[in-house]
């Protein structure tokens, strides 16, 4: 299975980039975040014409998740299912083949003094409980998407200056690590232990891609049985170099499942 994740920062604005990548790479599964469109306007037909089944949940201008798959997705659910806000446009879970896939767009947090930062920390804790209820570390589970977390200094080009950034703050990384401790392995890092590997390049920073000044905040995590069978993984910078790109690019992994 070739599985990939891409924060498109508006599926309607990036549709041609997505379609071109699908034609070139032919993944089995592509998960999207920040689709930024209500369901009635989601461009499902061109994606279906490209050979993919599509499930999605979105809203105007913010958030939004989608899953494209060669096989129909089963057991589809949206959002967290505890006593807090469901956030249905931030989490999409489904089974494709024998693999449970959980596609998340984790809250960014805005600023460490903003209430949304505490909401982000709580969101990770709620997600941990979600995995405890619906999955098992002994099963075939893949958690992927835009986590808005750079787990280590090597995942940020200037980590020494980012101690108070919501995507690198120690509290955020600790909250993320607790979810990882449930039973996940970083598939990308199994194949690429070297620094300087990034999936996000800020629009506001001129030539950030060329200068390789980015963040690794998009991830593919898997339970041990899946991660141990991973064949390869990579970051495809091609979509980020297209005209009018997303500020993120595609992360992919090939899994022997």
PyMOL commands that set and color helices and strands:
alter all, ss='L'
color gray80, all
select helices_A, chain A and resi 11-25+39-41+44-49+115-134+153-155+159-161+170-180+187-191+224-227+238-241
alter helices_A, ss='H'
color red, helices_A
select strands_A, chain A and resi 2-7+29-33+53-57+65-69+74-78+91-96+99-105+141-146+184-186+218-223+230-236+250-255
alter strands_A, ss='S'
color yellow, strands_A
deselect
rebuild
show_as cartoon
